[in-house]
């Protein structure tokens, strides 16, 4: 039991870091797009045009 608990702890600790690294990248994009659309729809359109070129 002790070994199992010790083994499970490291795994859980290593998992969160990976999720936090990937999560922020995704949420940041979604949050930015959503906040832009709600706060300033005009700016959102400008950003889309800029991305398209």
C-alpha distance matrix in Angstrom:
0.0 3.8 5.5 5.1 6.2 8.6 9.8 10.5 12.3 14.8 15.5 16.4 18.5 20.3 21.1 22.9 25.3 26.4 27.0 28.8 31.0 32.0 32.1 34.6 36.9 37.1 37.3 39.9 42.1 41.8 42.3 45.2 46.9 46.3 47.5 50.5 51.5 51.3 52.7 55.3 55.8 58.6 56.4 53.9 56.8 57.8 54.4 54.4 57.9 56.9 53.9 56.2 58.7
3.8 0.0 3.8 5.4 5.2 6.2 8.6 9.9 10.8 13.0 14.6 15.6 16.9 18.9 20.3 21.9 23.9 25.4 26.3 27.8 29.9 31.2 31.4 33.7 36.0 36.6 36.8 39.1 41.5 41.4 41.7 44.6 46.5 46.1 47.0 49.9 51.2 51.0 52.2 54.7 55.4 58.1 55.7 53.4 56.4 57.2 53.7 54.0 57.4 56.2 53.3 55.8 58.2
5.5 3.8 0.0 3.8 5.5 5.1 6.0 8.5 10.0 11.3 12.6 14.4 15.7 17.0 18.6 20.8 22.4 23.6 24.9 26.6 28.3 29.6 30.2 32.6 34.6 35.2 35.8 38.0 40.3 40.5 41.0 43.7 45.5 45.4 46.5 49.2 50.5 50.6 51.8 54.1 54.7 57.3 54.8 52.4 55.2 56.0 52.4 52.5 55.9 54.6 51.6 54.0 56.3
5.1 5.4 3.8 0.0 3.8 5.5 5.1 6.0 8.6 10.5 10.8 12.3 14.4 15.7 16.6 18.8 20.9 21.8 22.7 24.7 26.6 27.5 27.9 30.5 32.6 32.8 33.4 35.9 38.0 37.9 38.6 41.4 43.0 42.8 44.0 46.8 47.9 48.0 49.3 51.7 52.1 54.8 52.5 49.9 52.7 53.7 50.2 50.1 53.5 52.4 49.4 51.7 54.1
6.2 5.2 5.5 3.8 0.0 3.8 5.4 5.1 6.2 9.1 10.1 10.5 12.3 14.4 15.4 17.0 19.2 20.6 21.3 22.9 25.1 26.3 26.3 28.7 31.1 31.5 31.6 34.0 36.4 36.3 36.6 39.5 41.3 40.9 41.9 44.8 46.0 45.9 47.1 49.7 50.3 53.0 50.6 48.3 51.2 52.2 48.7 48.8 52.3 51.2 48.3 50.8 53.2
8.6 6.2 5.1 5.5 3.8 0.0 3.8 5.5 5.3 6.8 9.0 10.2 11.0 12.8 14.6 16.4 17.9 19.5 20.8 22.1 23.9 25.5 26.0 28.1 30.3 31.1 31.5 33.6 36.0 36.3 36.6 39.2 41.2 41.1 42.0 44.7 46.2 46.2 47.2 49.6 50.4 52.9 50.3 48.1 51.1 51.7 48.2 48.5 51.8 50.4 47.6 50.2 52.4
9.8 8.6 6.0 5.1 5.4 3.8 0.0 3.8 5.5 5.8 6.6 9.0 10.4 11.2 12.7 15.2 16.7 17.6 19.1 20.9 22.4 23.6 24.4 26.8 28.7 29.4 30.2 32.3 34.5 34.8 35.5 38.0 39.8 39.9 41.0 43.6 44.9 45.3 46.4 48.6 49.1 51.6 49.0 46.6 49.4 50.1 46.5 46.6 49.9 48.6 45.6 48.0 50.2
10.5 9.9 8.5 6.0 5.1 5.5 3.8 0.0 3.8 5.7 5.2 6.2 8.7 10.0 10.6 12.8 15.0 15.9 16.7 18.7 20.6 21.6 21.9 24.5 26.6 26.9 27.4 29.8 32.0 32.0 32.7 35.4 37.1 36.9 38.1 40.9 42.0 42.2 43.5 45.8 46.3 48.9 46.5 44.0 46.9 47.8 44.2 44.3 47.7 46.5 43.6 46.0 48.4
12.3 10.8 10.0 8.6 6.2 5.3 5.5 3.8 0.0 3.9 5.5 5.2 6.2 8.6 10.0 11.2 13.2 14.9 15.8 17.0 19.2 20.7 20.9 23.0 25.4 26.1 26.3 28.4 30.9 31.1 31.4 34.0 36.0 35.9 36.7 39.5 40.9 41.0 42.0 44.4 45.2 47.7 45.1 42.9 45.9 46.6 43.1 43.5 46.9 45.6 42.8 45.5 47.7
14.8 13.0 11.3 10.5 9.1 6.8 5.8 5.7 3.9 0.0 3.8 5.5 5.0 6.0 8.5 10.4 11.3 12.9 14.6 15.8 17.3 19.0 19.9 21.8 23.8 24.9 25.6 27.4 29.8 30.4 30.8 33.2 35.2 35.5 36.3 38.9 40.5 40.8 41.7 43.9 44.6 46.9 44.2 42.0 44.9 45.3 41.7 42.1 45.3 43.8 41.0 43.7 45.7
15.5 14.6 12.6 10.8 10.1 9.0 6.6 5.2 5.5 3.8 0.0 3.8 5.4 5.1 6.1 8.9 10.5 11.0 12.5 14.5 15.9 17.0 17.9 20.4 22.1 22.8 23.7 25.8 27.9 28.3 29.1 31.6 33.3 33.6 34.8 37.2 38.6 39.1 40.2 42.3 42.7 45.1 42.5 40.1 42.8 43.5 39.9 40.0 43.3 41.9 39.0 41.4 43.7
16.4 15.6 14.4 12.3 10.5 10.2 9.0 6.2 5.2 5.5 3.8 0.0 3.8 5.5 5.1 6.6 9.2 10.4 10.8 12.5 14.7 15.8 15.9 18.3 20.6 21.0 21.4 23.7 26.0 26.1 26.6 29.3 31.1 31.0 32.1 34.8 36.1 36.3 37.5 39.8 40.3 42.9 40.4 38.0 40.9 41.7 38.2 38.4 41.8 40.7 37.8 40.4 42.8
18.5 16.9 15.7 14.4 12.3 11.0 10.4 8.7 6.2 5.0 5.4 3.8 0.0 3.8 5.5 5.8 7.1 9.4 10.5 11.2 13.2 15.1 15.4 17.2 19.5 20.7 21.0 22.7 25.3 25.9 26.1 28.4 30.6 30.8 31.5 34.1 35.8 36.0 36.8 39.0 39.9 42.2 39.5 37.4 40.4 40.9 37.3 37.9 41.2 39.7 37.1 39.9 42.0
20.3 18.9 17.0 15.7 14.4 12.8 11.2 10.0 8.6 6.0 5.1 5.5 3.8 0.0 3.8 5.8 5.7 6.9 9.1 10.4 11.4 13.1 14.3 16.2 17.9 19.2 20.2 21.8 24.1 25.0 25.6 27.7 29.7 30.3 31.2 33.5 35.2 35.8 36.6 38.6 39.2 41.3 38.5 36.3 39.1 39.5 35.8 36.2 39.4 37.8 35.0 37.7 39.7
21.1 20.3 18.6 16.6 15.4 14.6 12.7 10.6 10.0 8.5 6.1 5.1 5.5 3.8 0.0 3.8 5.6 5.4 6.4 8.7 10.2 11.0 11.8 14.4 16.1 16.7 17.7 19.8 21.8 22.3 23.2 25.5 27.2 27.6 28.9 31.2 32.6 33.2 34.4 36.3 36.7 39.0 36.4 34.0 36.7 37.4 33.8 33.9 37.3 36.0 33.1 35.6 37.9
22.9 21.9 20.8 18.8 17.0 16.4 15.2 12.8 11.2 10.4 8.9 6.6 5.8 5.8 3.8 0.0 3.8 5.4 5.0 5.9 8.5 9.9 9.7 11.8 14.2 15.0 15.3 17.2 19.7 20.1 20.5 22.9 25.0 25.1 26.0 28.6 30.1 30.5 31.4 33.6 34.2 36.6 34.0 31.7 34.8 35.4 31.9 32.3 35.7 34.4 31.8 34.5 36.8
25.3 23.9 22.4 20.9 19.2 17.9 16.7 15.0 13.2 11.3 10.5 9.2 7.1 5.7 5.6 3.8 0.0 3.8 5.4 5.0 6.2 8.7 9.6 10.8 12.8 14.5 15.2 16.4 18.9 20.0 20.4 22.3 24.6 25.2 25.9 28.1 30.0 30.7 31.3 33.1 33.9 36.0 33.1 31.0 34.0 34.2 30.6 31.3 34.5 32.8 30.2 33.1 35.1
26.4 25.4 23.6 21.8 20.6 19.5 17.6 15.9 14.9 12.9 11.0 10.4 9.4 6.9 5.4 5.4 3.8 0.0 3.8 5.5 5.2 6.3 8.3 10.3 11.3 12.7 14.2 15.7 17.6 18.7 19.8 21.6 23.4 24.3 25.5 27.4 29.1 30.1 31.0 32.6 33.0 34.9 32.1 29.8 32.5 32.8 29.2 29.4 32.6 31.0 28.2 30.8 32.9
27.0 26.3 24.9 22.7 21.3 20.8 19.1 16.7 15.8 14.6 12.5 10.8 10.5 9.1 6.4 5.0 5.4 3.8 0.0 3.8 5.4 5.2 5.4 8.3 9.9 10.4 11.4 13.5 15.4 16.0 16.9 19.2 20.9 21.4 22.7 24.9 26.3 27.1 28.2 30.0 30.4 32.6 30.1 27.6 30.4 31.1 27.5 27.7 31.1 29.9 27.1 29.7 32.1
28.8 27.8 26.6 24.7 22.9 22.1 20.9 18.7 17.0 15.8 14.5 12.5 11.2 10.4 8.7 5.9 5.0 5.5 3.8 0.0 3.8 5.6 5.0 6.0 8.6 10.0 10.2 11.6 14.2 15.1 15.4 17.4 19.7 20.2 20.9 23.2 25.0 25.6 26.3 28.2 29.0 31.1 28.4 26.2 29.3 29.7 26.2 26.9 30.2 28.8 26.3 29.3 31.4
31.0 29.9 28.3 26.6 25.1 23.9 22.4 20.6 19.2 17.3 15.9 14.7 13.2 11.4 10.2 8.5 6.2 5.2 5.4 3.8 0.0 3.8 5.6 5.9 6.8 9.2 10.6 11.2 13.3 15.1 15.7 17.0 19.2 20.5 21.2 22.9 25.0 26.1 26.6 28.0 28.7 30.4 27.5 25.4 28.2 28.3 24.6 25.3 28.4 26.7 24.1 27.1 28.9
32.0 31.2 29.6 27.5 26.3 25.5 23.6 21.6 20.7 19.0 17.0 15.8 15.1 13.1 11.0 9.9 8.7 6.3 5.2 5.6 3.8 0.0 3.8 5.7 5.4 6.5 8.8 10.1 11.4 12.8 14.3 15.8 17.3 18.6 20.0 21.6 23.1 24.5 25.5 26.8 26.9 28.8 26.1 23.6 26.2 26.6 23.0 23.1 26.3 25.0 22.1 24.8 27.0
32.1 31.4 30.2 27.9 26.3 26.0 24.4 21.9 20.9 19.9 17.9 15.9 15.4 14.3 11.8 9.7 9.6 8.3 5.4 5.0 5.6 3.8 0.0 3.8 5.5 5.3 6.0 8.2 10.1 10.6 11.6 13.8 15.5 16.1 17.4 19.5 20.9 21.9 23.0 24.6 25.0 27.2 24.7 22.2 25.1 25.8 22.3 22.6 26.1 25.1 22.5 25.2 27.6
34.6 33.7 32.6 30.5 28.7 28.1 26.8 24.5 23.0 21.8 20.4 18.3 17.2 16.2 14.4 11.8 10.8 10.3 8.3 6.0 5.9 5.7 3.8 0.0 3.8 5.5 5.2 5.6 8.4 9.8 9.9 11.5 13.9 14.8 15.4 17.3 19.4 20.3 20.8 22.4 23.2 25.2 22.4 20.3 23.4 23.8 20.3 21.2 24.5 23.1 20.9 24.1 26.1
36.9 36.0 34.6 32.6 31.1 30.3 28.7 26.6 25.4 23.8 22.1 20.6 19.5 17.9 16.1 14.2 12.8 11.3 9.9 8.6 6.8 5.4 5.5 3.8 0.0 3.8 5.8 5.4 6.6 9.0 10.1 10.8 12.7 14.5 15.5 16.6 18.6 20.2 20.8 21.8 22.1 23.8 20.9 18.6 21.4 21.6 17.9 18.5 21.7 20.2 17.7 20.8 22.8
37.1 36.6 35.2 32.8 31.5 31.1 29.4 26.9 26.1 24.9 22.8 21.0 20.7 19.2 16.7 15.0 14.5 12.7 10.4 10.0 9.2 6.5 5.3 5.5 3.8 0.0 3.8 5.4 5.4 6.4 8.6 10.0 11.0 12.3 14.1 15.5 16.8 18.4 19.6 20.7 20.6 22.6 20.2 17.4 20.1 20.9 17.4 17.4 20.9 20.1 17.4 20.0 22.6
37.3 36.8 35.8 33.4 31.6 31.5 30.2 27.4 26.3 25.6 23.7 21.4 21.0 20.2 17.7 15.3 15.2 14.2 11.4 10.2 10.6 8.8 6.0 5.2 5.8 3.8 0.0 3.8 5.4 5.0 5.7 8.2 9.7 10.1 11.5 13.6 15.0 15.9 17.1 18.7 19.0 21.5 19.1 16.6 19.7 20.8 17.5 18.0 21.6 21.0 18.8 21.6 24.2
39.9 39.1 38.0 35.9 34.0 33.6 32.3 29.8 28.4 27.4 25.8 23.7 22.7 21.8 19.8 17.2 16.4 15.7 13.5 11.6 11.2 10.1 8.2 5.6 5.4 5.4 3.8 0.0 3.8 5.5 5.1 5.9 8.5 9.8 10.2 11.8 14.0 15.2 15.6 16.9 17.6 19.6 16.8 14.8 18.0 18.4 15.1 16.3 19.7 18.6 16.8 20.0 22.1
42.1 41.5 40.3 38.0 36.4 36.0 34.5 32.0 30.9 29.8 27.9 26.0 25.3 24.1 21.8 19.7 18.9 17.6 15.4 14.2 13.3 11.4 10.1 8.4 6.6 5.4 5.4 3.8 0.0 3.8 5.5 5.2 6.1 8.5 9.9 10.5 12.2 14.2 15.0 15.6 15.6 17.4 14.8 12.3 15.1 15.8 12.4 12.9 16.4 15.6 13.5 16.5 18.9
41.8 41.4 40.5 37.9 36.3 36.3 34.8 32.0 31.1 30.4 28.3 26.1 25.9 25.0 22.3 20.1 20.0 18.7 16.0 15.1 15.1 12.8 10.6 9.8 9.0 6.4 5.0 5.5 3.8 0.0 3.8 5.5 5.2 6.0 8.4 9.8 10.5 12.1 13.7 14.8 14.5 17.0 15.1 12.2 15.1 16.6 13.7 13.7 17.5 17.5 15.5 18.0 20.8
42.3 41.7 41.0 38.6 36.6 36.6 35.5 32.7 31.4 30.8 29.1 26.6 26.1 25.6 23.2 20.5 20.4 19.8 16.9 15.4 15.7 14.3 11.6 9.9 10.1 8.6 5.7 5.1 5.5 3.8 0.0 3.8 5.5 5.1 5.8 8.2 9.8 10.4 11.4 13.2 13.8 16.4 14.4 12.2 15.6 16.9 14.3 15.2 18.8 18.6 17.3 20.1 22.5
45.2 44.6 43.7 41.4 39.5 39.2 38.0 35.4 34.0 33.2 31.6 29.3 28.4 27.7 25.5 22.9 22.3 21.6 19.2 17.4 17.0 15.8 13.8 11.5 10.8 10.0 8.2 5.9 5.2 5.5 3.8 0.0 3.8 5.5 5.2 5.9 8.4 9.9 10.1 11.0 11.8 13.8 11.2 9.3 12.9 13.6 10.9 12.4 15.8 15.2 14.3 17.4 19.5
46.9 46.5 45.5 43.0 41.3 41.2 39.8 37.1 36.0 35.2 33.3 31.1 30.6 29.7 27.2 25.0 24.6 23.4 20.9 19.7 19.2 17.3 15.5 13.9 12.7 11.0 9.7 8.5 6.1 5.2 5.5 3.8 0.0 3.8 5.6 5.1 6.1 8.6 9.8 10.0 9.6 11.9 9.9 7.0 10.2 11.7 9.3 9.9 13.5 13.8 12.8 15.2 17.8
46.3 46.1 45.4 42.8 40.9 41.1 39.9 36.9 35.9 35.5 33.6 31.0 30.8 30.3 27.6 25.1 25.2 24.3 21.4 20.2 20.5 18.6 16.1 14.8 14.5 12.3 10.1 9.8 8.5 6.0 5.1 5.5 3.8 0.0 3.8 5.4 5.1 6.1 8.3 9.7 9.5 12.6 11.5 8.9 12.1 14.2 12.5 12.9 16.5 17.2 16.3 18.5 21.2
47.5 47.0 46.5 44.0 41.9 42.0 41.0 38.1 36.7 36.3 34.8 32.1 31.5 31.2 28.9 26.0 25.9 25.5 22.7 20.9 21.2 20.0 17.4 15.4 15.5 14.1 11.5 10.2 9.9 8.4 5.8 5.2 5.6 3.8 0.0 3.8 5.5 5.2 5.6 7.8 9.1 11.9 10.4 9.1 12.7 14.1 12.7 14.2 17.3 17.6 17.4 20.0 22.2
50.5 49.9 49.2 46.8 44.8 44.7 43.6 40.9 39.5 38.9 37.2 34.8 34.1 33.5 31.2 28.6 28.1 27.4 24.9 23.2 22.9 21.6 19.5 17.3 16.6 15.5 13.6 11.8 10.5 9.8 8.2 5.9 5.1 5.4 3.8 0.0 3.8 5.5 5.1 5.2 6.2 8.4 6.6 5.5 9.2 10.4 9.3 11.1 13.9 14.3 14.6 17.1 19.0
51.5 51.2 50.5 47.9 46.0 46.2 44.9 42.0 40.9 40.5 38.6 36.1 35.8 35.2 32.6 30.1 30.0 29.1 26.3 25.0 25.0 23.1 20.9 19.4 18.6 16.8 15.0 14.0 12.2 10.5 9.8 8.4 6.1 5.1 5.5 3.8 0.0 3.8 5.7 5.5 4.4 7.8 7.7 5.6 8.4 10.9 10.5 11.1 14.0 15.3 15.5 17.2 19.5
51.3 51.0 50.6 48.0 45.9 46.2 45.3 42.2 41.0 40.8 39.1 36.3 36.0 35.8 33.2 30.5 30.7 30.1 27.1 25.6 26.1 24.5 21.9 20.3 20.2 18.4 15.9 15.2 14.2 12.1 10.4 9.9 8.6 6.1 5.2 5.5 3.8 0.0 3.8 5.8 6.3 9.8 10.1 9.0 11.8 14.1 13.9 14.8 17.6 18.8 19.1 21.0 23.2
52.7 52.2 51.8 49.3 47.1 47.2 46.4 43.5 42.0 41.7 40.2 37.5 36.8 36.6 34.4 31.4 31.3 31.0 28.2 26.3 26.6 25.5 23.0 20.8 20.8 19.6 17.1 15.6 15.0 13.7 11.4 10.1 9.8 8.3 5.6 5.1 5.7 3.8 0.0 3.8 6.5 9.1 8.7 9.1 12.1 13.5 13.5 15.3 17.7 18.4 19.3 21.5 23.2
55.3 54.7 54.1 51.7 49.7 49.6 48.6 45.8 44.4 43.9 42.3 39.8 39.0 38.6 36.3 33.6 33.1 32.6 30.0 28.2 28.0 26.8 24.6 22.4 21.8 20.7 18.7 16.9 15.6 14.8 13.2 11.0 10.0 9.7 7.8 5.2 5.5 5.8 3.8 0.0 3.8 5.3 5.4 6.6 9.0 10.1 11.0 12.9 14.7 15.6 17.0 18.9 20.3
55.8 55.4 54.7 52.1 50.3 50.4 49.1 46.3 45.2 44.6 42.7 40.3 39.9 39.2 36.7 34.2 33.9 33.0 30.4 29.0 28.7 26.9 25.0 23.2 22.1 20.6 19.0 17.6 15.6 14.5 13.8 11.8 9.6 9.5 9.1 6.2 4.4 6.3 6.5 3.8 0.0 3.8 5.5 5.1 6.5 8.8 10.0 10.8 12.6 14.4 15.5 16.8 18.6
58.6 58.1 57.3 54.8 53.0 52.9 51.6 48.9 47.7 46.9 45.1 42.9 42.2 41.3 39.0 36.6 36.0 34.9 32.6 31.1 30.4 28.8 27.2 25.2 23.8 22.6 21.5 19.6 17.4 17.0 16.4 13.8 11.9 12.6 11.9 8.4 7.8 9.8 9.1 5.3 3.8 0.0 3.8 5.4 5.3 6.4 8.8 10.1 10.8 12.5 14.5 15.6 16.7
56.4 55.7 54.8 52.5 50.6 50.3 49.0 46.5 45.1 44.2 42.5 40.4 39.5 38.5 36.4 34.0 33.1 32.1 30.1 28.4 27.5 26.1 24.7 22.4 20.9 20.2 19.1 16.8 14.8 15.1 14.4 11.2 9.9 11.5 10.4 6.6 7.7 10.1 8.7 5.4 5.5 3.8 0.0 3.8 5.4 5.0 6.2 8.7 9.8 10.4 12.3 14.2 15.2
53.9 53.4 52.4 49.9 48.3 48.1 46.6 44.0 42.9 42.0 40.1 38.0 37.4 36.3 34.0 31.7 31.0 29.8 27.6 26.2 25.4 23.6 22.2 20.3 18.6 17.4 16.6 14.8 12.3 12.2 12.2 9.3 7.0 8.9 9.1 5.5 5.6 9.0 9.1 6.6 5.1 5.4 3.8 0.0 3.8 5.4 5.1 6.3 8.7 9.9 10.7 12.5 14.3
56.8 56.4 55.2 52.7 51.2 51.1 49.4 46.9 45.9 44.9 42.8 40.9 40.4 39.1 36.7 34.8 34.0 32.5 30.4 29.3 28.2 26.2 25.1 23.4 21.4 20.1 19.7 18.0 15.1 15.1 15.6 12.9 10.2 12.1 12.7 9.2 8.4 11.8 12.1 9.0 6.5 5.3 5.4 3.8 0.0 3.8 5.4 5.1 6.2 8.6 9.9 10.6 12.3
57.8 57.2 56.0 53.7 52.2 51.7 50.1 47.8 46.6 45.3 43.5 41.7 40.9 39.5 37.4 35.4 34.2 32.8 31.1 29.7 28.3 26.6 25.8 23.8 21.6 20.9 20.8 18.4 15.8 16.6 16.9 13.6 11.7 14.2 14.1 10.4 10.9 14.1 13.5 10.1 8.8 6.4 5.0 5.4 3.8 0.0 3.8 5.4 5.1 6.1 8.6 9.8 10.5
54.4 53.7 52.4 50.2 48.7 48.2 46.5 44.2 43.1 41.7 39.9 38.2 37.3 35.8 33.8 31.9 30.6 29.2 27.5 26.2 24.6 23.0 22.3 20.3 17.9 17.4 17.5 15.1 12.4 13.7 14.3 10.9 9.3 12.5 12.7 9.3 10.5 13.9 13.5 11.0 10.0 8.8 6.2 5.1 5.4 3.8 0.0 3.8 5.4 5.0 6.2 8.6 9.8
54.4 54.0 52.5 50.1 48.8 48.5 46.6 44.3 43.5 42.1 40.0 38.4 37.9 36.2 33.9 32.3 31.3 29.4 27.7 26.9 25.3 23.1 22.6 21.2 18.5 17.4 18.0 16.3 12.9 13.7 15.2 12.4 9.9 12.9 14.2 11.1 11.1 14.8 15.3 12.9 10.8 10.1 8.7 6.3 5.1 5.4 3.8 0.0 3.8 5.4 5.1 6.2 8.6
57.9 57.4 55.9 53.5 52.3 51.8 49.9 47.7 46.9 45.3 43.3 41.8 41.2 39.4 37.3 35.7 34.5 32.6 31.1 30.2 28.4 26.3 26.1 24.5 21.7 20.9 21.6 19.7 16.4 17.5 18.8 15.8 13.5 16.5 17.3 13.9 14.0 17.6 17.7 14.7 12.6 10.8 9.8 8.7 6.2 5.1 5.4 3.8 0.0 3.8 5.4 5.1 6.1
56.9 56.2 54.6 52.4 51.2 50.4 48.6 46.5 45.6 43.8 41.9 40.7 39.7 37.8 36.0 34.4 32.8 31.0 29.9 28.8 26.7 25.0 25.1 23.1 20.2 20.1 21.0 18.6 15.6 17.5 18.6 15.2 13.8 17.2 17.6 14.3 15.3 18.8 18.4 15.6 14.4 12.5 10.4 9.9 8.6 6.1 5.0 5.4 3.8 0.0 3.8 5.4 5.1
53.9 53.3 51.6 49.4 48.3 47.6 45.6 43.6 42.8 41.0 39.0 37.8 37.1 35.0 33.1 31.8 30.2 28.2 27.1 26.3 24.1 22.1 22.5 20.9 17.7 17.4 18.8 16.8 13.5 15.5 17.3 14.3 12.8 16.3 17.4 14.6 15.5 19.1 19.3 17.0 15.5 14.5 12.3 10.7 9.9 8.6 6.2 5.1 5.4 3.8 0.0 3.8 5.4
56.2 55.8 54.0 51.7 50.8 50.2 48.0 46.0 45.5 43.7 41.4 40.4 39.9 37.7 35.6 34.5 33.1 30.8 29.7 29.3 27.1 24.8 25.2 24.1 20.8 20.0 21.6 20.0 16.5 18.0 20.1 17.4 15.2 18.5 20.0 17.1 17.2 21.0 21.5 18.9 16.8 15.6 14.2 12.5 10.6 9.8 8.6 6.2 5.1 5.4 3.8 0.0 3.8
58.7 58.2 56.3 54.1 53.2 52.4 50.2 48.4 47.7 45.7 43.7 42.8 42.0 39.7 37.9 36.8 35.1 32.9 32.1 31.4 28.9 27.0 27.6 26.1 22.8 22.6 24.2 22.1 18.9 20.8 22.5 19.5 17.8 21.2 22.2 19.0 19.5 23.2 23.2 20.3 18.6 16.7 15.2 14.3 12.3 10.5 9.8 8.6 6.1 5.1 5.4 3.8 0.0
